[in-house]
Amino acid sequence: MSEFERAARPTGPEALLAVNDVTVKYGAIAALRGVSLRVRRGEIVSLLGANGAGKSTLMRTISGLLKPAAGSLVYDGRPLAGLSADRIVCSGISQVPEGRRVFPTLSVRENLMLGAYTRPAGEMRGGLEAAYALFPRLKERAGQLAGTLSGGEQQMLAIGRALMARPRLLLLDEPSLGLAPIIVRDIFQALRRIARDGLTILLVEQNARMALRLADRAYILEHGEVVLEGTARELLDSDLVRASYLGGGH
């Protein structure tokens, strides 16, 4: 049993995260309008939609970086309202932001260690070993400055850093963005592995076909509203989804 599996093993089918009629505004403009969704323990949920649909806004709201104008967010039976972003991390939610955002002047190992700032010092070694097992390239480049890594390696580092906090819920925002197909394949294989270990994942991903093949269920956002939801298989078979997000083919 891996370090990540011990941290994330699901305890039942109930919702780990519930988003209830959430509205988020930038000034007078509503980026999200009454959005509701559920992420059950141990499942992968994909969030699909065009650029500007509100996907990243929702992720930032769950992480505590934005505050809803209306509605509520409940994690593990407790409201997230009023919790700071660092307290949300301590509660078991980690986000891998769009664009990776590693610390370029720090080494790979130092970046990983920063991800464990909420954890007891005694867990550091186990977390590093788990990150290196998931992404062997990180171990090979442990002393290398993060800013000198390739885009794919930086994405691996960003995921490994988030996992160092031993989250129960991992938020992933566009993990394949700008990466070569072979690197995307490696990253999605790693996501399948940690999902099998029991980690709950909410995934925003531009590659709708890959996201639906990975996910258990999915929601589609358009103009800040949920317009469609269902199992991944149902959405893969949907004429609307195929036409709008899968290029019209199977």
Stockholm file with secondary structure:
# STOCKHOLM 1.0

chainA/1-250         MSEFERAARPTGPEALLAVNDVTVKYGAIAALRGVSLRVRRGEIVSLLGANGAGKSTLMRTISGLLKPAAGSLVYDGRPLAGLSADRIVCSGISQVPEGRRVFPTLSVRENLMLGAYTRPAGEMRGGLEAAYALFPRLKERAGQLAGTLSGGEQQMLAIGRALMARPRLLLLDEPSLGLAPIIVRDIFQALRRIARDGLTILLVEQNARMALRLADRAYILEHGEVVLEGTARELLDSDLVRASYLGGGH
#=GR chainA/1-250 SS CCHHHHHHCCCCSSEEEEEEEEEEEETTEEEEEEEEEEEETTCEEEEECCTTSSHHHHHHHHTTSSCCSEEEEEETTEECTTCCHHHHHHHTEEEECTTCCCCTTSBHHHHHHHHTTTSCGGGHHHHHHHHHHHCHHHHHTTTSBGGGSCHHHHHHHHHHHHHTTCCSEEEEECTTTTCCHHHHHHHHHHHHHHHHTTCEEEEECSCHHHHHHHCSEEEEEETTEEEEEEEHHHHHTCHHHHHHHSTTCC
#=GC SS_cons         CCHHHHHHCCCCSSEEEEEEEEEEEETTEEEEEEEEEEEETTCEEEEECCTTSSHHHHHHHHTTSSCCSEEEEEETTEECTTCCHHHHHHHTEEEECTTCCCCTTSBHHHHHHHHTTTSCGGGHHHHHHHHHHHCHHHHHTTTSBGGGSCHHHHHHHHHHHHHTTCCSEEEEECTTTTCCHHHHHHHHHHHHHHHHTTCEEEEECSCHHHHHHHCSEEEEEETTEEEEEEEHHHHHTCHHHHHHHSTTCC
//
